[in-house]
């Protein structure tokens, strides 16, 4: 027989509280097809999505605290979806299919591209 207390299931509120405190998320080499399901990560500062199969930069508008975004080694053809990422200082798009550097104008604080 087991002794001691039985672990209680985690509540949705506890999960949301934890997500709201995350400042760094690394999803490299995970075969990610698209950027999605990042609602609730308001304090996220570092997002690494390198070495996946992402084709479009989207669904990042609400990540206004983001300072570092790594999208290198994906299948991205066009830079877009960065309009609200005003705190972004580091953006990596190395080894994609981008032919025109445009769409980064709103990112006034970029130090590394």
Protein Blocks (a to p, Z undefined) as FASTA:
>chain_A
ZZdjddddddfklmmmmmmmpcbdcfehklpabdchkghilmbmbdcfehiabfbdghkl
mmmmbmbdcfehiabfbdghklmmmmbmbdcfehiabfbdghjlmmmmbcbZZ
